[in-house]
Amino acid sequence: MKFLLTAINAKFIHSNPAIYSLRAGAGEKLQPYVELAEFTINESLESILEGIWKRQPKVIGFSCYIWNWKLIREILTELPKILPDTEIWLGGPEVTYDGPGLLREFPQVTGIMVGEGEVTFREVLEQYLREAETAGQSEQQPESDSTEHQAADRRGTVAGKSMVERFGQIPGLCLASGYTAPRDLTDLTTLPFLYEDMEPFTNRIIYYETSRGCPYRCSYCLSSIDKKVRLRDISVVKRELQFFLDQNVKQVKFIDRTFNCDHKHAMEIWRYIYEHDNGVTNFHFEISADILREEEIALLNRFRPGLAQLEIGVQSTNPETIRAIHRVMDVDKLEKIVAAIHRGQNIHQHLDLIAGLPYEDYESFGRSFDRVYGMQPEQLQLGFLKVLKGSDMHVHAQEYGIRYLEQPPYEVLYTNWISYGEIRRLKRIEEMVELYYNSGQFTHTLPVLEKAYPGPFAMYEALADYYQEQGYFTNSPARAYRYQILLEFAAMKDPANREIYRELLTYDMYLRENLKSRPAFAAEITEEEKQDIRRFYQTEEHERHYLSAYDQYDWKQLSRMTHLELFRYPEPHYVLFDYQERNPLNYEAKVQVIGYPIL
C-alpha cells in the first residue's frame, strides 16, 4: 500500500514543507507507506501524469495552493483515466474553504483534509492500512505493488463500507456527505523535525516554522482566521536551528506569519543565531516592524551583514485603507524603525505594498509608493490584491466593488477606487521597479534621475510609459542593454546631464560586474588613460598599495581580476573596483578612489 503525497511547486528551488510535515507526522512505523513527489508548474501535464503513474500509488494526496490549482484541476480530470483504482485526496488553503462545492465538481476525489493536516493524515493513513490488512495485504511488504488494487468507486464502498463508515470518524475531513467533526489545533512542539535528511533540499530554499496563527486581522490574509498564536518550544527550536547551522545551509526562510508577534520568542531566536553564527547561513523573517522594541533593534544592528533579512508588509500608508483592511500599524513609527535598522547597514529589508485595496485610488497608491520608497528598502515589492477564498476581503468584495479573476490567483481587476486601466499601468510600473530598483544594479543612477521628477513614482511611471512606447514590454531587452535604455530615457528627460548619466551607469555596471568587454554606452578610453591604467597595475605588482590580497599575481592578472576606470565628475579621478572583496548585503565590489593623474 502506497500513499503518494504530491506537491507542485512554483519553482524548482522551492520545496513544499507541508508534504514533508505530513510524512514526518505519520511516525516511523507508518512512513514506509508514504512516498513524496515534487513537480513544478513549469512541467507539462503529460510529464506530471507520467511521473505519478510510474509510482503506481494506491492513494494520492495533492497539496493545493493558488499557484498550482489550475494545473491540479487538469490532473484531477485526467488522472483517473490512467490510474482508475487510485483514490484521491486534496489538502491545502486552496481547497479548505469550499470543500462540498469542490467535491461536487470533482466526484473523482475521495475527500479533502481541512486545515492543519498532520494528525488527520496519520489517521487517514491508518484507516487505509487497516483496510489493506483486512484485504490480506502484508504490512511487512509496504513497497510491494504485486497485489491487485481493490476495485472500488471512490464514492462507493470498500469491503461493503461506505465513505462515511470508512472515514467519518476522523475529524478534520470533508467528504461527499459533508464535514466530519472539526480537528483540534495542533501542538507544534509535538511535530517532528522535517530536515533530518538534507539531500532532497540541495540547492533549494529551506522553509522552517516556529509558530502558527497570527494575532492580527488583516482582511486579505488567511492567517487572520487562526488568531491563536501557537509557538514551538524554544529549546526544540534552538536544537533545530543548530542543525541548520551545522549543515551550513545557505538560507532558512521562516514561514511564521508575524515572526515577532511574541517578543520573548523572537529575541530568543535572534540571540541564538547571533551567538552561533556560522558565517554562511542567512535567515529570512516576516515581521511587523512597527512593534519592534529597542532591545530587538539593538540586537539586529549587531548581526553580521547577510545573517538576516526582514520582510515587512506595509501594504499602504493611507490611514483609511489601513483601517478598512483591519491593519494595526503606526506608519510614522514603522518609518523610524526601518531607518534605525537601515543605519546598521547589515540587514536586507524587503518592504511590501498591495495595489487594489479599499479606499486606495491611483494617486493614493502613488503617495504610498513614494513614502515606502523613501524608506530605502533593499527591495520594494509592488504586489496586487488577491481575493482569497475564506478571507474577510472575499466576504466584502462586492461591497468594495472589487472585481477579480475567477481563476487563481484571484487577482484584482478593478475596484470602486481604481480602474482596470490604472491596475494595468501599475503592472507595468511593477516591472520597472523589478528591473531597475529591485535588481540592485542602478544604485547610483536612480537617485540622481529621481530628482528630475516630482517623485520616485512619477519617474517609474514615465519609465513604464517609455518602455511601452518603445515596444520593450513585447521585446524584452537583455539585461546589459537595460543600461543603454536607461541612458536614453534619462537623456530625453534631462539632456544637459547626459554625460553624468553615462558615468553613473558605467559606475553602476562595473560596481556589480567584472566585464570582459567594455559596455557600448561607456565613454571611449583614450591612449593616455590606457597608459595610466597599465602604469598603475605595473606599480601595484611591486608596491601593493591597494591590492595587498593579490600578492601572488602579476600586473596583467591584476588588471583582469579588478577594474580601473576614469570618471570625470565632479572632477577627474580613477576608481578601482575590487571583485574579490564584495559587500555581502548587495554584492557590490569594494571601491577605492585613486588620484588623477596616476603618477
N, C-alpha and C positions, 0 to 999 in steps of 0.2 A: 504494500500500500504506500503510495507516494502522494504527498500534498505539496504542490508546487506553488510557492509564493513568488509572484511576478511583479516586477517594477519596470516602468517605462520612464526613464529619466529624461530631462530636458537636454542634457549634455553628457558626454562620456565622463568628464571629470566629476560629475555629481554622483552621489550614491543615495540609496534610499534607506534611511535608518529604520523606517517602520518595519520592513520585512525582516531586517536583522534582529530587531527587538522582538518581533513575534516568534522567530525561531529560538532565540535565546530564552524567551519566557516560557517556551514549551518544556524546558528542562532537559537534562542529559538523556533521560530514558526515552523521550519522545523525539528528540532531534534527529535521529537516524531516518525518521519517516518524513522529514521535511527537506525539501530542496529549494534553492533560491535561483531565480533567473532575472537578470537585469538587461534591459534593452534601452535604446534611446528613441526619441520621437523622430530622429533623422533616418532611422531604418525603415525599410519598406514593410508594408503589411505582410507580404508574402514571406519575407525573411523572418519576421517575428513568429508568424504561424508555423513555419518550419522549425524554428528553434524550440517552440513549445511541443510540437508533435514529436520531435526526436526524443524528448524526455518522457513521453508517454505517461503523464500523471493520471492518477485515479481521481484526484481533486485538484482544482487550481483556484488560487485567490489573486485578485488584482488590486493593487494599491492605486486609488483613483484621485487625481488632482486636476486642476483646471488646465495644466499644460499637456496632460496625456489623455484627457477624457474623450476627445474626438476620436483618437486612434483606438482607444479601448472599445468604444461603441462599435467600430468596424470589426474589431476582433471578436466581440460577443456575437456578431451576426454570422461570422464565418467559422469560428472555432468548432461549433457542434457538428459541422459537416465532416471534419476530419477526425474529430475525437468525440463521437456521438455518445459515449458512455461516461465521459468525464464531467463531474459536477463542478459548477462554477460558483464562486463566492466573490463578493465585492467588499471593499472597505476603503476608508479614507474620507476626507472632508467633502469631496465632490458628490458622494452618494449617501452621506449621513442624514441629510435634511429632507429628502423626498423619497424615502425607501419604498412605500407602497406604489407610488407612481412609476418608479423605475422598474419594479418587478412586474407591473402590468405591461410596460413597454418591452421588457426583455423576459419573457416567460421561460427562456432557457437558463436563466440564473436561478440557482438554488436559494440563495439568501444573501443578506447584507449584514456585515458586522458593523454595528453602530458605535461611533465614538472610540474610546480607548479600547484597543483590541487584544492586549497581551493575554489576559486571563480568558477572555471569550474565545480566542483562537485555540488556546490549550484545551478548553472543554469541548470545542467542536472536533478537534483532532482526536481526543479521547473517544468521542462517540463513533467516529469512523473506525478507529481501531477495534472497538467492541464489535462493530458490525463485521469487520474483516475476520475477527476471531470466530464469530458465530458462523460466518460463511466458510470456515475451515482454513483461512489463510494463517500462516505461521508468523507470529511476531518475531521469531528468531531469524527471519529472512526478509528484512524490511526492503531490500533493494531488488528482490525478485519480482519480475513482472510476468512470470510464466503462467500464473493462474489467470483464467479468463476474467474480464471485468463482469461485474454483475450487470445484467440488463435492467435498467431502471429509468423510468420517466422522472426527471428532476422534480416535477411537481406531483409525482405519483407516490409509489410506495417502494420500500425495500424490505424484503422478508415480511411482507404484509403490513408494514408500519407506515403511516402517513408522515408527511414532513413535520407536523406538529408533534407526533409521537416520538419522532427521531430527535428533534432539536428544540421543541417547545419549552423544555425545562431549563434551557440555557439562557441566562439573562444577556441582554445586550445585542439581540438579533432582530432583524426584520425579515419575516417570512411572508409568503403569499397570503397567509391567513392574518397577518398583522404583526405588530411588535410583541416581542416577549417582554418579560419584566426588565426594568432598567438596571443597568450594571452600576455597581458602586464605583466611585473613583479609586484609581489605583494608588497604592502606597509606592512612591517612586523608589524608595530605598530597597524594596523587595525585588526590583527588576534587575536581572543580571547585566553585567557589562557586555557591550557589543563587540569589543575590538580585541579579543584575545589573539586572534589571528589577523595580522595586518596585511597579509599577501593580497587579498581581494581589493585592498584600498590603495595599492601602489599608484602613485600619480593621480590620486583622486582626493577631493575635499573630504575631510573628516567632520562629521556632524556630531555634536555632543549636547546632551540635555541634563540640566541640573534642577529644572523646575518646570511645572506645568501650571497653566492658568495665568490670569492677568487681573490685577485689581482695577484696571481702567475699563471704560465702557465705550471705546471708540466704535462708532456706528458702522464703519466699513469693515471691521475686523472680526473674524470668527473667534479669536481668542477671548473676546469680551464676553462670550457666552459662559465660559467657565471662569467665574470670578474668584473662586477659591484657589489661592496660590499654594501649591504643594512643593516642598523642597526635598531634594535628595540629601541624605545625611552627609554632612560636610566631611566627616572622616572617610567616607566611601569616595566622595568626590576627589579629595586630595590623593587618595591612592590611585585613582584612575587618571588624574592629571599627571602624576608621576610616571605612569605607564607611557603616556604620550611623549613626555619629556625624554624618557629613557630611549624611546624609539626614534627620537629626532624627527618627529612628524613635522612636516613643513607648516601646515595650518590646521587649527582646530576651530571650527565655527560653532559657537554656542547657539542653539536654537531656542533658548529661553526667550519668551516673548518680550518681557521687560526685565532684563537681567538684574538691574539694580533696584528693583522694587522692594527688596529686603536688604537694608543697609549692611547688616552684620554678615549675611551670606555673601554679598558681593565683596566686602572687604576681605573676608577670609580667603576667597579665591584669588583676588588680585594680589594680596600679600603673598600667597603661596607661589604664584607664578613669578612674582618679582624676586623672591628669595631663592627660587630653584631654577631660574632662567638658564637654559642650556645654550643660549646664543643663536638658536636656529628657529625654534617654533614660534609661530605667530598665532595669537588668539583673537578671534573676532567676536564682539559682543554687540547685541542690540540693546540700547539703553534709552532711558528718558533723561535727557541731560539736565533739565531744569530742577531735578530733585537731587542732583549730585551735591554732596556735602564737601566742605573744605578739606576734611580729612581724606576723602577719596581723591579729590583733585591733586592734593599734595603727593599722594602715593603714585598716581598716574604720571605726574610730572617727573618722577624718578625712574620710570621704566626705560629700558634700553630702546633706542629707536627701532621700530619694527616688531617689538614684543607684542603690542596690542593694537587693534584698530577698533574704532567705535562707529556703529551705525545709529544715527539719530533721526527719528521720524519727526520732522517739523510739520509737514503736510500743508500748513497755511499759516500766515501771520494775520489774517483777517479775523478780528475778535468775534464777529457774528458767525462766521464759518466755524470757528473753534467751538463755540457754544453749541451750534447745531449738530456737530458730529460727536458731541459729548467728550471732547478732549479736556484734559486738565493740564493746562500749560501756561506758564508765565513766559512770554516771548522775550521780554526785557531781561529776565534772569537767565534764560537759555542763552541769549546772545553773549552775556558776560561770561558765562561758564564755558562756552565754546571758545571764546577768546583766551580764557585762562588756560585751557588745555592746549590751545594753539601756541601759546608762549613757550611751552616746553619743547616745541619743535621735535617731538619724538613720537607722536601718535597720529596715525592716519584717521581723519574724521570724514565720514560719509553722511551727508545730510540729504533728507528726502522731502520732496514736495509732491502733492497729488492735485492734478487738474480735474475739474468736473465736480468739485464738492459744492454743497448747497451754499448760496449767497456769495459765491466766488465767481465774478464775471471776468472777462478777458483782462480788463485794466487792473482789477484787484489782484489777479494772479500775477500780472507783471510786477506789481508792488511787492507781493510776497517773494517773487523770484529775486528782485533786486536786494531785498533785505537779507535773505538767506545767502545769496551770492556774496554779499558784503561781509559775511562771517568767514569767508575764505576757506571753505572746506576743501580737502584734497579731492573729493568727488561730490558732485551735486546731481542727485537722481531726480529727474523730472518724470514722474510717473502719472498714470491716468487711472481714475476711479474704476474699480472693478466691483460690480454689484453682486456679491457672493450670496448664494442661497444659504439661508439661515442667519444672515446678518441683519441688524436693525435697519441698515440702509436699504436692503431688499424690501423690507416691510413698508418703508416710507418713500420708495422710489417714485410712485405715482404722485404723491403729494408734492414732491420737489420737481416734478416734470422731468425726471431723469429717464432718458431713453438709452438703452444699451443693447449690445449684441446679444441675441438669444442663445448663441452658442459660446462655449468657453473662448476667451477668458472673460466674457460678460462685461466688456469694456464700454465705458460711457461713449455715447454718440453726441448727445447734447443735453442741456438741462434748461430750466427756466431762466438761467442767468448767462449761459454761454452757448453759442450756436455751433452747429456741426462744422461750418467753415472755420470757426475760430479753433475748435478742437483740432482740426486737420492742420491748421497753421502752427499750433503748439507742437504737433507731432514733428513737423519739420524743424522747429526750434530745438526740440529734444535731440534730434540727430546732430545738430550743430554743437550742442553742448557736449554730447558724447565724443564727437570727433575732435573738437578743439579745446574744450576745457578738461573733460574727464580723462582724456588721453595723457594729460600732463606734458605735452610736447611743445606748448606755446606759452610757457610760464612768464616770459619776459615781454613777449609781443602783445599779448592780450591786454594787460593793464594799461599799456600806452594807448592802444587802439580804442579802448573803452572811453577814454577822455574826449574822443571826437563825437561821442553820442550822449544823449541825455542820461543814459544809464546802461548797465550791462544788458538788461532785457532788450532794450532798443537796438543794441549792437547785434545780438544774436538774431533778433527779428529781421534786421536788414541783411545779415549774412544768409539766413534761410531764404529770403526773397531772391538774393543774388544767385544762390545755388539753383533755385527753381528756374530763374530766367536763363541761366547758362546750360540747363539740362543735366546738371550734375547729380540730381537725385535718381535720374534714369540711368546715366552712365557714370557710375561711382568712380571718382578719381582714386588713383593709387595713393598710398599713404605719403610718399615723398612729394607727390605733386600737390598735396594739400597746402604745403608751404607756399608754392607758387601762386595758388588760388588766393590765399590769404593776402599775399603781397599785392596782387592786382586789386583785390577788394579794398584793402587799406588805401592804396594809392588813388583809387577812384573817389574815396571819401575825403582823403587828406593828401592831395598830390604834392604839396610843398614838402612833406616829410617822407617821401618815397624812399630815399636813401637810408634814412633812420630805420624804417621798417625792414629794409633789406638786411641791415646789420643785425637787428633784433632777431629776425628769423634765422639768420646764419648762426648767431649765438645759440638760439634755442635748439637748432638741429645738432650742432656739434656738442652741445651740453649732454645730449642723450646718446649720440651715436658716433663711433669712430668710423667715418665713411671711407670707403675705398676710392671713390671718385667724388670730385667736388660737385656740390649741388648746382644746378643750372642757374638758379636765381642769384647765387652769390656773386660778389664783385670779382673781377679778374685779379689774379695775383701778378704783380709786376716782377721784373727781374731783380730789382733791388730787394723786394720782400723775400724772394726765393733765397737770395744770398744771406739775408738776415737770419732766416729760419735755419739754413744749413749751418751758419756760424754758431747759432745758439746751441744746436744739438752737438756739434763738434766740441764746443767748450764744455757742455754738460757731461760729455763722456769722461772727461778728465777731472772736472771740479765738483760735480754733483751738488749744485746749489738748490735745485728744485726737484730732482728725481732721484733721491737717495735710495729709494726702494728698488731701483732698476740697475744696481751696480754690476750685474752680470751681463749687461747688454751694451753693444757698441752704439755709436750715434745713429747709424742707419736703422737699427732695430728700434731705438728710442723714438725716431720720427714716425715709425709705423704704429707703434703701440700707444702713442699720445698724439695730440694735435696742437699746433701753434697757429694762431690766427691774428691778423692785424685788424683792429677796429679803429675807426676814425672819430667816433663821437663818444663823449663830448670833446675829447682831444685824442690824438693818436696814442695807442697803447696795444701791446700784444697780450693775448690771453692764452695760457697754457691749460689744456683740458687733459686731465689725468684719469684714464678709464679704469685703472687698477683700483683706485680709491673712489668709491661711489657712495652717495647718500643712501642709506638703507631704507629711508622712508619714500623717496621718489626716484631713486636710481640715477640721479644726476651725477655727472662726473665732478670730481674735485677740480676747482679752477684756481689758478694763480695768475695775478697780473704781473706782466714783465715790462720793464721800461722800454721806451722808444726814443731814439733808435737803439737797437741792441749793440752794445759796444764789444 
